[in-house]
Amino acid sequence: MKGNTAKTALCGMVSALSLALMMFEGLVQVASIAMPALAGCLLIPIVAEAGLKWAFGSYGATAALCLLLTPDKEAALIYLLFFGYYPALFAVLGKIKNAAARWGAKLLVFNGAAVGEALLATYVLGIPWEDIPFLPMPWGAVALLLMANVVFVLYEFTLAGLIREYFRRVHGKLSKYFK
């Protein structure tokens, strides 16, 4: 298999595996953030071997299927608004030379997605803030966003390490199939 056939097969397999992970999230309720993050990390081989166009296409297909098929719509929303596309966007934002501007852009994307997810979960999915009793409004929302930013920074370093290891261990063995 060469070229576009291999890229199509890779995207199909990754999309199917991502969807399977998102479906599994319905069985394990505590994984509503972990499964979208893990499913999003599966884009790494597509970005590396097929390119950004293919990665965003695979993300789009997976996101649409997640919204239609997964039992936990909040997890699907988290995948749709951030974790699903971020590994592909990581490559784009990594091209920003200035470290402060790069981190500013990454935090802006994350915070926009986090606030968007919270608003959509509350006003579209109807998940009330009262379900989080230890976070009284409005300071609870600010504290939650600050904690989420700390977790995002940890995710960012983990994602960078995964990408580095992918290129070190796997890329050389697979790249010949995608030329």
Summary of the structure (lengths in Angstrom):
residues: 179
radius of gyration: 17.1
end to end distance: 9.9
largest distance: 55.8
contacts: 533
relative contact order: 0.12
helix: 81%
strand: 0%
